[in-house]
Amino acid sequence: MENIHVPLTVPKGKEKEYLKNIKIATRGTGRMMMFAGDQKVEHLNDDFVGRGIPSEVADPQHYFKIASVAQIGVFATQMGLIAQYGRDYPDIPYLVKVNSKTNLIKKEYKDPVSTSWMELADILSFKQQSGLQIIGVGFTIYLGSWYEPQMFSEAAKLIHSAHQEGLLAVVWMYPRGQAVKNEADVHLLAGAAGVGVCLGADFVKINYPYAGNNLRMAKAFKEVVNAAGRTGIICVGGSKKNPKKFLQSIHDQVNISGTRGNAVGRNIYQHTVEEGVRMANAISAVTLYGYSASDAYEIFLGKQKLIVKK
């Protein structure tokens, strides 16, 4: 594993726990492949039924069937979903998403705000009684929203408390609101990354601008990575894309931009279980194990197996 920086908010007695959780989340590589499973709230049922989406995707257990078999770093979702299915899938590493909101209230009506559903103490209690591998927590912030001070405060307290227990903290950082003119502006995204560092996050999940020239964007996105410093940037996968092109984008993010991973949902779970596992493995092949985009695509097609490189 790469030389991992342990924040001073992690007590000496919890450093071993923190490093263990980092190792799990990154498969010992220092880079994270997060399987994002918080869209049941964020997007309601829009991503789970419809044209081109296999019928099995509608069942929440579909997430867990993929996460339990695929080579992922961590599965991020709400605690209630983990509570419903975790007994059947105890080997999955989980990251609890502490806040979430639906997409019903559009920013044209009101700036977005997402507040905590529970306290860290509730998550720690659940972790102890369930015996599950809960290795971290996640929190969404809408930078530029009228309500950003409230979200900053909640996130900062959560991150500090998580570190005190040796848990990882990941922040979803999205510029969004009536004051934000261009959510995909790289300079603004770099500013968002800087805020994540100031909050003390271990990783910041950022929307990557997939439109336009891939190589040019990958080079421009270095500004975001540099602004994050010791905090790792992980890129959002976004809507379902052409698998070959998507894997090339993932490759460029890691190898040109210098990101430390990705957080992918729809590009994995909007497939059958078998295809979803292959896609997750293909993403991990690039992100964690240094595979080329073309070899990763062969893994997605089922023509090549993922061999974990030590």
C-alpha positions in Angstrom: 0.0 0.0 0.0 1.2 3.5 -0.8 2.5 5.6 2.1 -0.8 6.7 3.7 -1.0 9.9 5.6 -2.9 9.6 8.9 -4.7 12.8 9.9 -4.0 14.2 13.4 -7.7 13.9 14.1 -7.1 10.1 14.4 -6.0 9.3 17.9 -2.8 7.2 18.4 -4.9 4.4 19.8 -7.1 4.4 16.6 -4.4 4.6 14.0 -4.2 0.9 13.5 -8.0 0.8 13.0 -7.8 3.7 10.5 -5.0 2.1 8.5 -6.9 -1.2 8.4 -10.0 0.5 7.1 -8.0 2.4 4.4 -6.4 -0.9 3.4 -9.8 -2.5 3.0 -11.4 0.4 1.1 -8.5 0.6 -1.3 -7.6 -3.1 -1.5 -4.2 -2.1 -0.3 -3.5 0.2 -3.2 -4.2 3.6 -1.7 -6.8 4.1 -4.5 -10.5 3.7 -4.0 -13.1 1.9 -6.2 -16.4 2.8 -4.5 -19.6 1.1 -5.6 -22.1 3.9 -5.2 -25.5 2.7 -4.0 -27.3 5.8 -2.6 -29.5 6.5 -5.6 -32.6 4.8 -4.3 -33.1 8.1 -2.4 -31.2 10.5 -4.6 -32.9 9.5 -7.9 -36.0 7.7 -6.5 -36.9 4.9 -8.9 -35.7 6.7 -12.1 -32.5 4.6 -12.3 -34.1 1.2 -11.6 -36.8 0.7 -14.2 -37.1 1.8 -17.8 -35.9 1.2 -21.3 -32.6 -0.7 -21.4 -32.6 -1.5 -17.7 -32.9 -5.2 -16.8 -35.9 -6.0 -14.7 -33.8 -7.5 -11.9 -32.3 -4.0 -11.2 -35.6 -2.9 -9.5 -34.9 -5.2 -6.5 -32.7 -3.5 -3.9 -30.9 -6.8 -3.4 -29.4 -6.4 -6.9 -26.9 -4.0 -5.4 -25.7 -6.6 -2.8 -25.6 -9.5 -5.3 -23.0 -7.5 -7.3 -21.1 -6.0 -4.4 -20.7 -9.5 -2.7 -19.0 -11.0 -5.8 -17.2 -8.2 -7.6 -13.8 -6.7 -6.8 -14.8 -3.5 -5.2 -13.2 -1.4 -2.4 -16.4 -0.4 -0.6 -20.1 -0.3 -1.1 -21.7 3.1 -0.1 -25.3 3.2 0.8 -27.8 4.2 3.5 -27.8 2.4 6.8 -31.4 1.2 6.5 -30.6 -0.7 3.3 -27.5 -2.3 5.0 -29.7 -3.3 7.9 -32.2 -5.0 5.6 -29.7 -7.0 3.6 -26.4 -7.0 5.5 -27.1 -10.2 7.4 -27.1 -12.1 4.1 -24.0 -10.2 2.9 -21.6 -9.9 5.9 -18.4 -9.9 3.8 -19.1 -6.6 1.9 -17.1 -3.6 3.2 -19.7 -0.9 3.8 -19.6 2.9 3.9 -22.7 4.5 5.5 -24.2 7.5 3.7 -25.3 9.8 6.5 -27.4 12.2 4.5 -29.4 12.0 1.3 -32.2 13.9 -0.4 -34.5 13.2 -3.3 -34.5 15.0 -6.7 -38.1 16.3 -6.4 -37.3 19.8 -5.4 -35.4 21.4 -8.2 -32.7 24.1 -7.7 -34.9 26.6 -9.6 -37.4 26.5 -6.7 -35.0 26.2 -3.7 -31.2 25.8 -3.3 -30.4 22.2 -2.4 -29.8 21.1 1.2 -29.1 17.7 2.7 -28.9 17.1 6.4 -27.9 14.2 8.6 -30.3 11.4 9.1 -28.5 10.1 12.2 -25.6 10.6 14.6 -22.3 8.8 14.4 -23.2 7.1 17.7 -26.1 5.4 15.9 -23.8 4.0 13.3 -21.2 2.9 15.8 -23.9 1.1 17.8 -25.2 -0.6 14.6 -21.6 -1.6 13.6 -21.1 -3.2 17.0 -24.4 -5.1 17.2 -24.3 -6.2 13.5 -20.7 -7.2 13.3 -20.6 -5.9 9.8 -17.5 -4.3 8.1 -18.5 -0.7 8.4 -15.3 1.1 7.5 -16.4 4.7 6.9 -19.1 7.3 6.5 -20.1 9.6 3.7 -21.8 13.1 3.5 -23.0 15.2 0.6 -22.4 19.0 0.4 -23.9 21.3 -2.2 -21.2 24.0 -2.6 -22.8 27.4 -3.5 -26.2 26.5 -2.0 -27.7 29.1 0.4 -27.5 26.3 3.0 -23.8 25.4 2.6 -22.8 26.7 6.1 -25.2 24.2 7.7 -23.8 21.3 5.6 -20.2 22.4 6.3 -20.8 22.3 10.0 -22.5 18.9 9.9 -19.8 17.4 7.7 -16.9 18.8 9.7 -18.3 17.4 12.9 -19.0 14.0 11.3 -15.5 13.8 9.8 -13.8 14.6 13.1 -16.0 12.1 15.0 -15.4 9.4 12.4 -11.6 9.9 12.6 -11.8 9.7 16.4 -13.1 6.1 15.9 -10.7 5.2 13.2 -13.3 5.4 10.4 -12.8 6.9 6.9 -14.7 10.0 5.9 -15.8 10.6 2.3 -17.5 13.9 1.2 -19.7 14.1 -1.9 -18.9 17.7 -3.0 -21.2 19.1 -5.7 -21.3 22.8 -6.7 -25.1 23.3 -7.1 -27.6 26.1 -6.5 -28.9 29.3 -8.1 -25.5 31.0 -7.5 -23.7 28.3 -9.5 -23.6 29.1 -13.2 -21.6 26.1 -14.5 -21.4 23.0 -12.3 -18.8 21.4 -14.6 -16.3 24.3 -14.5 -13.0 22.7 -13.6 -11.7 25.8 -11.7 -14.9 25.7 -9.5 -14.5 21.9 -9.0 -10.9 22.6 -7.9 -12.3 25.0 -5.3 -14.7 22.3 -4.2 -11.8 19.9 -3.7 -10.0 22.5 -1.6 -13.1 22.8 0.6 -13.0 19.0 1.1 -9.4 19.2 2.3 -10.3 22.0 4.8 -13.2 19.8 6.2 -10.6 17.0 6.7 -12.1 14.4 4.4 -10.0 11.4 3.3 -11.6 11.3 -0.1 -13.7 13.9 -2.0 -16.2 12.6 -4.6 -16.3 15.1 -7.5 -18.4 15.2 -10.7 -16.1 14.7 -13.6 -17.0 16.6 -16.8 -17.3 13.7 -19.3 -18.4 15.9 -22.2 -15.9 17.1 -24.8 -12.3 16.1 -25.5 -11.4 13.3 -23.1 -7.6 13.9 -23.2 -7.9 17.6 -22.8 -10.3 17.3 -19.9 -8.1 14.7 -18.2 -5.2 17.2 -18.3 -7.3 20.1 -17.2 -8.6 18.0 -14.3 -5.2 18.0 -12.7 -6.1 21.3 -11.2 -8.7 19.6 -9.1 -6.3 16.9 -8.0 -3.6 19.4 -7.1 -6.1 21.5 -5.1 -7.0 18.4 -3.0 -3.5 17.8 -1.8 -3.4 14.8 0.6 -7.2 14.3 0.2 -7.9 11.8 -2.6 -10.2 12.8 -5.5 -12.6 10.1 -6.6 -14.7 10.8 -9.7 -18.4 10.2 -10.1 -19.3 7.7 -12.9 -22.6 9.5 -13.7 -25.2 8.2 -16.1 -24.7 4.9 -18.0 -22.2 5.2 -20.8 -20.6 3.2 -23.6 -18.5 0.7 -21.6 -15.4 1.0 -23.8 -15.4 4.8 -23.7 -16.2 4.8 -20.0 -13.2 2.6 -19.1 -10.9 4.8 -21.2 -12.2 7.8 -19.2 -11.5 6.0 -15.9 -8.0 5.2 -17.1 -7.3 8.8 -18.1 -8.6 10.1 -14.7 -6.2 7.9 -12.8 -3.2 8.0 -15.1 -3.4 11.5 -16.5 -5.4 13.6 -14.0 -3.8 11.7 -11.0 -7.1 10.9 -9.3 -7.2 8.3 -6.5 -10.2 6.4 -7.8 -13.9 6.6 -8.6 -17.4 6.2 -7.3 -19.5 4.3 -9.8 -23.2 3.4 -9.5 -25.3 3.3 -12.7 -22.5 2.1 -14.9 -22.4 -1.0 -12.7 -25.8 -1.8 -11.4 -27.9 -0.9 -14.6 -26.6 -4.3 -15.9 -27.5 -7.8 -15.1 -25.7 -9.2 -12.0 -23.2 -11.0 -14.3 -22.5 -8.0 -16.4 -22.4 -5.7 -13.4 -19.8 -7.9 -11.7 -17.7 -7.8 -14.9 -18.0 -4.1 -15.2 -17.0 -3.6 -11.5 -14.0 -5.8 -12.0 -13.1 -4.0 -15.2 -13.2 -0.6 -13.3 -11.1 -2.1 -10.5 -8.6 -3.5 -13.0 -7.9 0.0 -14.2 -8.3 1.9 -10.9 -6.5 -0.5 -8.5 -4.3 -2.9 -10.5 -2.9 -0.9 -13.4 -4.6 -2.6 -16.3 -5.0 -0.8 -19.6 -8.4 0.4 -20.7 -8.4 -2.2 -23.6 -7.6 -5.1 -21.2 -10.3 -3.9 -18.8 -12.8 -3.9 -21.6 -11.9 -7.5 -22.3 -12.7 -8.2 -18.7 -16.1 -6.5 -19.1 -16.8 -8.6 -22.2 -15.9 -11.8 -20.3 -13.0 -12.6 -22.5 -10.4 -12.0 -19.8 -10.3 -12.6 -16.1 -9.2 -10.0 -13.5 -6.0 -11.2 -11.9 -5.1 -9.2 -8.8 -1.6 -7.9 -9.2 0.3 -7.9 -5.9 
